[in-house]
Amino acid sequence: MFSEIIKIIGPLFGKSTWTKTQAGDYYLHLFSEKQPDLNWQNPDVYNEMVEIMRFWLDKGISGFRLDGVNTLYKDSLENGRRHLVLTGRENYLNTEGGHNLLRRFNRDVWSKYKTFIVGETVFISPNEAKLLCDEGRNELDAIFFFDHMHVDSRGVKWVKKQYRPQRLIRILDKWQNALEYPANYLENHDRVRSVNHYGNTSGFWEKSAKLLCGLNLSLKGIPFIFEGEEIGMTNGDFRGLRDIKDIESFNANQFMKRLFLTHKLRRKLILRTSRDNARTPVQWDSTENAGFTTGTPWLKINSNSSYINVETEQDDEDSILNFYKKMIEFRKSSKALSEGTYRKIASPSDVYIYTRECREERLYIYCNMTSSNRAVEFYGDKIVFGNYYSDEQEYTYLKPYEFRIVASNI
């Protein structure tokens, strides 16, 4: 089995990285065959990309998100060492040529505009991340890391282990301390919905979605919110593999067939993990196709769009959407959250407690990441924000998925 995995999962999408053209030659693609890798050693390629970026920046956009940014530059096209994932990575992962390329882009384009450049990375350590986004490096403004997306995976995303909140807390704390301005997110187009991943969609959908909102918006750094996250959208309610459009899922299914996995098992593994879970159309209202289109959507609409939708939540003062709006305003008005330091506080392993502090303000952030009550030691003087009403809050324990901000008189 593992020898087959090595042959199949060399690239990032689970197929051969080389594709033959009609002319008989081959081209390299670490990702989809529709995404040929570029030869950055060719000055014409570099100059064309510079012109493309200038074109969009001249139209007034504010920056770019660079996909797989630490795999851009290839030191060699020779066969590399075999790995369970990313065979030959020593030739393209975190290369010095990649750093030089980003510095050139910064010098020739980004520094000439008022831009924000964030790079998505794979298989990166905090020290490697600093080389990409520390201010003095003149490369990126921030990076996305993926460690916390893998807290319930066994090596590869399709093989799961039980999710434990302490793993998520440990990883978030590591990156909070590692980078000056971490790019914080809990949901994106490459993984399942955050409320399915880290929350509880059965008994505590609303409370856990609000908790995750508070967590993301109270950490040190730059919060990113994915479309639909702000209304608590859940994984797609796909019925079978025919509902899935994602190329990664398709390739994984073909690979599993070669391992003689049953259709039932393949269906289970793919439906619960496919990237399409986070790619279903945004649910605007309760009408047909959730108000997204009058045509046929690329992916099927979730049946819960009848009550999880923007229109319904706008009119509900206690909705997840309005909680996001209030939390964003609280963050904007709090110097401790927007500029302050971060420090983790000792707590039960599945409860995340930390301070955000500046000279004028000290806040204690409490996040119960579980579906049970958790006894904790409380600090501070006044509860100023939370996802439970004041008459529901206790002073000796946190309720399931409770988020609480307590201000200290300093």
C-alpha positions in Angstrom: 0.0 0.0 0.0 2.7 2.5 1.0 4.7 1.9 -2.2 1.6 2.7 -4.2 1.0 5.9 -2.2 4.5 7.0 -2.9 4.0 6.7 -6.6 0.6 8.4 -6.6 0.8 11.2 -4.0 4.0 12.8 -5.2 2.3 16.0 -6.4 -0.4 17.9 -4.4 -3.4 16.6 -6.3 -2.6 12.9 -6.3 -1.7 12.2 -10.0 1.5 12.2 -12.1 3.2 15.6 -12.2 4.1 15.3 -15.9 1.6 15.5 -18.7 2.4 14.7 -22.4 1.2 17.3 -25.0 -0.1 16.5 -28.5 3.4 17.6 -29.8 5.0 14.7 -27.8 6.8 16.8 -25.1 5.9 17.0 -21.4 5.1 19.8 -19.0 5.3 19.9 -15.2 2.4 20.6 -12.9 2.6 20.1 -9.1 -1.1 20.8 -9.0 -3.8 20.2 -11.7 -2.8 19.4 -15.3 -4.7 22.6 -16.1 -2.2 24.6 -14.0 1.3 24.2 -15.7 4.2 25.2 -13.5 6.0 28.3 -14.8 9.6 28.5 -15.7 10.7 31.5 -13.6 14.3 31.3 -15.0 12.8 32.6 -18.3 12.8 36.4 -18.1 9.9 36.7 -20.4 7.7 34.7 -18.0 8.8 37.0 -15.1 8.1 40.2 -17.1 4.7 38.9 -18.2 3.7 38.2 -14.6 4.9 41.6 -13.5 2.6 43.2 -16.2 -0.3 41.1 -15.1 0.0 42.2 -11.5 0.4 45.9 -12.6 -2.7 45.6 -14.7 -4.8 44.6 -11.7 -3.2 46.9 -9.2 -3.7 49.8 -11.6 -7.4 49.0 -11.6 -7.4 49.5 -7.8 -7.2 46.1 -6.2 -5.4 46.0 -2.8 -3.2 43.0 -3.2 -3.0 39.3 -3.8 -3.3 35.9 -2.2 -0.5 33.7 -3.6 -1.4 30.0 -3.8 1.2 27.5 -2.8 3.7 30.3 -2.6 6.6 28.2 -1.1 6.5 25.8 -4.0 6.8 28.3 -6.8 10.5 27.9 -7.7 12.2 24.7 -8.8 15.9 24.3 -8.2 16.0 21.2 -10.4 13.8 19.0 -12.5 15.7 15.9 -11.6 13.9 13.0 -9.9 13.8 13.7 -6.2 13.7 11.6 -3.1 10.5 9.7 -2.5 8.3 10.8 0.3 4.8 9.7 1.5 3.6 13.1 0.4 5.3 15.6 -1.9 8.0 13.4 -3.5 11.0 15.5 -4.6 10.1 18.3 -2.3 13.8 19.2 -1.8 13.7 20.6 -5.4 10.8 23.0 -4.9 9.8 23.4 -1.3 11.1 26.6 0.5 13.8 27.2 -2.1 16.2 30.2 -2.0 15.1 30.8 -5.6 11.6 31.2 -4.3 12.7 33.8 -1.8 14.6 35.7 -4.5 11.5 35.7 -6.7 9.3 37.2 -4.0 11.9 39.9 -3.2 12.0 40.8 -6.9 8.2 41.0 -7.1 8.2 43.2 -4.0 10.9 45.4 -5.4 9.5 45.7 -8.9 5.8 45.8 -8.3 4.3 45.5 -4.7 6.4 48.2 -3.1 5.2 50.7 -5.8 1.6 50.3 -4.7 -0.3 50.3 -1.4 -0.7 46.5 -1.3 -1.2 43.6 1.1 0.3 40.3 0.0 -0.5 37.0 1.7 0.9 33.7 0.7 -0.6 30.2 1.2 2.1 27.8 2.3 2.4 24.0 2.6 4.6 22.0 5.0 6.1 25.0 6.6 7.7 25.5 10.0 7.6 28.8 12.0 11.2 29.5 11.2 10.6 29.0 7.5 7.5 31.2 7.8 9.5 34.0 9.3 11.8 34.0 6.2 8.8 34.7 4.1 7.0 37.3 6.1 9.3 39.0 8.6 9.2 42.7 7.8 12.9 43.1 7.1 12.8 40.3 4.5 10.8 42.4 2.0 8.9 39.4 0.7 5.3 38.8 1.9 3.1 40.6 4.5 1.7 37.4 6.0 1.4 33.7 5.3 -1.3 31.1 5.8 -0.2 27.9 7.6 -2.1 24.6 7.5 -1.1 22.9 10.8 -4.4 23.4 12.5 -6.3 22.0 9.5 -4.6 18.6 10.1 -5.5 18.1 13.8 -7.8 15.2 13.0 -5.8 13.6 10.2 -3.4 10.6 10.2 -0.7 11.7 7.8 -3.1 12.3 4.9 -6.4 14.2 5.1 -8.6 11.3 4.1 -7.6 9.1 7.0 -9.1 10.6 10.2 -8.5 10.3 13.9 -10.6 11.7 16.7 -10.5 15.5 16.9 -9.2 16.8 20.2 -9.4 20.5 21.0 -6.1 20.5 22.8 -4.3 19.8 19.5 -5.9 22.9 18.0 -5.1 25.0 21.0 -1.5 23.9 21.0 -1.0 24.7 17.3 -2.7 28.1 17.5 -0.6 29.0 20.6 2.6 28.0 18.7 1.9 30.3 15.8 0.7 33.1 18.0 4.1 33.1 19.6 6.1 32.5 16.4 4.9 35.3 14.2 4.5 39.0 14.8 1.3 39.2 12.7 -0.2 35.7 12.1 -2.8 35.3 9.4 -5.6 33.7 11.4 -8.4 31.6 9.9 -10.4 28.6 10.8 -12.1 27.9 7.4 -11.1 28.0 3.8 -11.8 26.5 0.4 -9.4 23.6 0.9 -11.0 22.0 4.0 -14.4 21.3 5.5 -16.5 23.9 7.2 -15.1 25.1 10.6 -18.3 24.4 12.6 -18.2 20.8 11.4 -14.4 20.6 12.0 -14.1 22.2 15.4 -17.6 22.8 16.6 -20.8 20.8 17.0 -23.5 20.9 14.3 -26.0 18.7 16.2 -26.6 20.1 19.7 -24.5 23.4 19.6 -24.4 24.6 16.1 -25.1 28.3 16.9 -23.0 28.4 20.1 -20.0 26.7 18.5 -20.1 28.9 15.4 -20.2 32.0 17.6 -17.3 30.6 19.7 -15.2 30.1 16.6 -16.0 33.7 15.5 -14.8 35.0 18.8 -11.7 32.9 18.8 -10.7 34.0 15.3 -11.4 37.7 15.9 -9.7 37.9 19.3 -6.3 36.2 18.4 -3.3 38.4 17.7 -2.8 39.0 14.0 -5.0 39.4 10.9 -8.3 37.5 10.9 -9.7 36.1 7.7 -13.3 35.0 7.3 -14.4 32.6 4.6 -17.6 33.1 2.6 -20.5 31.5 4.4 -18.6 31.2 7.7 -20.3 34.3 9.0 -23.7 32.6 8.8 -22.6 29.3 10.2 -22.8 27.4 6.9 -22.2 23.6 7.3 -20.7 20.9 5.2 -22.5 20.0 2.0 -25.3 17.4 2.4 -24.0 15.3 -0.5 -25.7 12.0 -1.1 -23.1 10.3 -3.2 -19.8 10.7 -5.1 -21.7 11.9 -8.2 -22.4 15.1 -6.2 -18.7 15.9 -5.9 -16.9 18.0 -8.5 -13.5 18.6 -6.8 -10.5 17.3 -8.7 -8.7 16.3 -5.6 -11.6 14.2 -4.5 -11.9 12.6 -7.9 -8.2 11.7 -7.9 -8.4 10.3 -4.4 -11.4 8.1 -5.4 -9.4 6.7 -8.3 -6.4 6.0 -6.0 -8.7 4.3 -3.5 -10.1 2.1 -6.2 -6.6 0.9 -7.0 -6.3 -0.1 -3.4 -9.5 -2.1 -3.8 -11.4 -0.1 -1.2 -15.1 -0.7 -1.3 -17.5 1.9 -2.7 -19.1 2.3 0.7 -15.8 3.1 2.4 -14.6 5.4 -0.5 -17.9 7.3 -0.2 -17.6 7.7 3.5 -14.0 8.9 3.4 -14.6 11.4 0.5 -17.9 12.9 1.5 -16.8 13.8 5.0 -13.4 15.3 3.8 -13.9 16.7 0.3 -13.1 20.3 -0.3 -16.5 20.7 -1.9 -17.9 20.8 1.6 -16.8 24.4 1.9 -17.6 25.3 -1.7 -21.4 25.0 -1.9 -23.0 28.2 -3.0 -23.5 30.9 -0.3 -27.0 30.7 1.1 -28.5 34.2 0.6 -32.2 33.4 1.3 -34.7 30.5 1.6 -35.9 30.6 -2.0 -35.0 28.1 -4.7 -31.2 27.7 -5.0 -30.8 29.8 -1.9 -31.0 33.0 -3.9 -27.6 32.2 -5.4 -28.7 31.7 -9.0 -31.7 31.2 -11.2 -29.7 28.7 -13.2 -28.2 25.3 -12.2 -25.5 25.8 -9.6 -22.2 24.0 -9.9 -22.7 22.2 -6.6 -26.0 21.3 -5.0 -27.5 23.7 -2.4 -27.6 22.6 1.2 -31.1 21.7 2.4 -30.6 23.8 5.6 -30.6 26.9 3.4 -34.2 27.2 4.5 -33.0 28.6 7.8 -29.3 29.1 7.5 -29.2 32.1 5.1 -28.2 35.7 5.1 -31.8 37.1 4.9 -33.1 35.2 7.9 -30.0 36.0 10.0 -30.1 39.7 9.2 -33.5 40.0 10.8 -32.5 37.9 13.9 -30.6 40.1 16.5 -29.2 36.9 18.1 -28.0 35.3 14.8 -24.5 34.1 14.0 -24.3 36.9 11.3 -25.1 39.6 13.8 -22.7 38.1 16.3 -19.9 38.5 13.7 -20.9 42.1 13.1 -20.8 42.9 16.8 -17.5 41.1 17.3 -15.9 42.9 14.4 -17.0 46.2 15.9 -15.7 45.2 19.3 -12.3 44.3 17.8 -12.1 47.6 15.9 -12.9 49.6 19.1 -10.4 47.6 21.2 -6.7 48.5 21.1 -5.9 45.4 23.0 -7.4 43.2 20.3 -6.1 45.2 17.3 -2.6 45.9 18.6 -2.0 44.2 21.9 0.2 41.4 23.0 -0.8 37.8 23.4 -0.2 35.4 26.3 -1.7 32.0 27.0 -3.0 31.3 30.5 -2.9 28.0 32.2 -6.2 26.2 31.9 -7.8 22.7 31.3 -6.3 21.3 28.1 -9.5 21.6 26.1 -10.2 25.2 27.2 -8.3 28.1 25.5 -7.6 31.1 27.8 -5.3 33.9 26.9 -4.8 37.6 27.4 -4.7 40.5 24.9 -3.1 43.5 26.4 -1.9 47.0 25.6 -1.0 49.8 27.9 -4.6 51.0 28.2 -6.4 47.7 28.3 -6.1 44.1 29.4 -8.6 41.5 28.2 -9.0 37.9 29.2 -10.3 35.6 26.5 -12.1 32.4 27.4 -12.9 29.7 24.9 -14.5 26.4 26.0 -13.9 24.2 23.0 -16.1 21.4 24.2 -19.8 20.4 24.5 -19.5 20.1 28.3 -19.3 22.5 31.2 -15.7 23.3 32.1 -14.6 24.6 35.5 -11.9 27.3 35.1 -10.3 30.0 37.2 -11.7 33.4 36.2 -9.6 36.6 36.0 -10.5 40.2 35.3 -13.3 42.4 36.6 -16.1 42.7 34.1 -17.6 40.5 31.3 -17.8 42.7 28.2 -18.6 40.3 25.5 -19.8 36.7 25.0 -22.0 34.2 23.2 -24.3 33.6 26.3 -26.7 36.1 27.8 -25.5 37.7 31.1 -28.2 35.8 33.0 -27.0 32.5 31.6 -23.4 33.0 32.5 -21.8 31.3 35.5 -18.9 32.4 37.6 -17.3 29.1 38.4 -17.5 27.4 35.0 -17.9 27.9 31.3 -20.9 26.5 29.5 -20.6 24.3 26.3 -18.8 26.2 23.6 -18.9 29.4 25.6 -16.9 32.4 24.5 -16.3 35.2 26.9 -14.2 38.4 27.1 -13.5 39.8 30.5 -11.9 43.2 31.0 -9.5 44.0 33.8 -9.3 47.3 35.5 -5.7 48.5 34.9 
